[in-house]
Amino acid sequence: MSDALELRSAGTRFRLYPQPPGGSWGTRLETVYVSSPAGSLGPGPSDDRMYAVVPIGKRQPYGLVPGRRNPRLYLPPWEGDVVPPAMPGPNGHFDHLAPSDPRFPAVHLFGTVRFVLDVWEGYLGGPIEWHFAQDFPQLELLMIDNWANAHIGYGYLETGARRTQSGRLHHYALNFDVIAHEVGHALLIAFTGPFAHGTVPGEFEAFHEMSSDWVALISSLHFDSVIDDLLENTSGNLDTFNRFSRFGEISRFEQIRLANNDSTMDDFALGWESEHDLAQPMIGAFFDIFVDTYHEILLDLGAVPPALEQLADQVERDSSLRDQLQRGFDRAYERRPESFRWALEEARDLTARYLIEIWAGIDKETFAFADIPPLAEEIDRDLSGGRLRRLMRNSFGFRRFGRIRPGPRTRDPDDRSHSHSARMLTP
C-alpha cells in the first residue's frame, strides 16, 4: 500500500488552502490527510507535539517585552481567555468546519504545520525534535490580529494579519507558504541550533530565509491541486511567472518574494539591508537548478526533445524566444502529461534531499555562500554520481557565489528581521 493510501485509510482529514483566499489561482480548499491517526487529535486541535488556541484579548506578540528596568521574555502558555476550541467531527476528522467559523484559522494553522512536518519527516525518515523540547513539549499555535507578521520562537508559532493594497485583511494563519516558511526555520534550527544576535555571519541569516522559503515551496508541491494547476497553466514550462515561483502570495498582484529572480551577488557587493534581500541570489540559484533538473528528467523520459531543452537554455539569454519555447512545451505536454507530473515530483524530492544534506554539512559560525557550491557538488557525487555538476556550476556561477562576497549590513535590523527577532531568544 502506498503512503498516500495509508494516510487515506488511517489519517486525519483537514481542509487547507494551498494558496490563500484572494490569490490569483482562486480560493479552493483542498482536503488532505495528515499522519495523525483519525480520532487521535484532541480539541483545538491538539496532540502530544502541538496545540492550537484562539486567544481573546491578546495584544502583544510573544518575544522580548520592554520594561522599566529590564526587558522580559514573554513566552507561552497563553493564560487568558480563549474561544472554545474546535472539536473533532465524525470519526475524528477536522474537515467539517466552515471557513467562516472563528475557529477555522486555528484548525488551518494546525493542519498546515502537521502537513509540512509530515512532508519533511518523510524525507528525513523520522520525527523532528523541537529545539525548545526541554522546556515545552508542545508547540503553541495561535493568532493575533493587530500584528502584521508571523514568527516561530521558543515554544510557539504565532501568526498575525496585514492589509492588502485593496484594503482586505489577510490572515497569515490562512497562508500556507507563510506557515510552512516558519516551520522551515524550526527544521534548520533542529540541524544547526539557535543562535544569539551577532554570533553568526549575515550570510547564514540569509541562508535561513532561503531554506525556509524552499521548505514552503517544496511542501506546496505535495498538494495534488498545486501540481495539476501548475502543469495545466504552464504546460510544464516552469521558467515563467507562476504559482510555484511566487512565494507567500497575498493577493493577485502581491507576494512576499519571487523564487524565479535574476538577483546576483553583484547586487550586494557594496552592502545589504535585510537578510530577506540577501537570500534572493541563493533562492534564485536553487530555482534554476530545480528547473534544470526537471528538464533533465523530462529528457530521460523522452517527454521533450533535446532541441526543446536547448531552446530553454537559449531563452535565458534571448527572451524573444519565449513564445517559441512555450509552443514547444504546449505540444510536448499535450502528448505526455503524465511524464511531466512524474518529472516534477522527482525534481521536488531530489531538491529536498539535497537541501537536507546541505543543512547537515554547514557550520553556522563560519558559514559563507561560497561554501554551498563545493558542498552541493560533493553531495551530488554521492546522490547522483555527479549528474547535476554542470547545472550547479552554471547556476552558482551566474549568481557569482565564491567570486563576490556581500558588503556590510548598511541598516540596523527592523521589526521585519527574523534572525534578530524573538525567534532566536531562549530563556
Buried (B, 14 or more C-beta within 10 A) or exposed (E): EEEEEEBEEBBBBBBBBBBBBBBBBEEEBBEBBBBBEBEBBEBBBBBEBBBBBBBEEBEEBBBEEEEEEEEEBBBBEBEEEBEEBBBBEEEBBBBBBEBEEEBBBBBBBBBBBBBBBBBBBBEBEEEBEBBBEEEBEBBBBBBBBEBEBBBBBBBBBBBBBBEBEEEEEBBBBBBBBBBBBBBBBBBBBBBBEBBEEEEBBBBBBBBBBBBBBBBBBBBBBBBBBBBEBBBEEBBBBBBBEBBBBBBBBBBEEBBBBBBBBEBBBEBBBEEBBBBBBBBBBBBBBBBBBBBBBBBBBBBEBEBBBEEBBEBBEEBEEEEEBBEEBBEBBEEBBEEBBEBBBBBBBBBBBBBBBBBBBBBEBBEBEEBBBBBBBEBBBBBBEEBBEEBBBEBBEBBBEBBBBBEBBBEEBEEEBEEEBBBBBBBBBBE
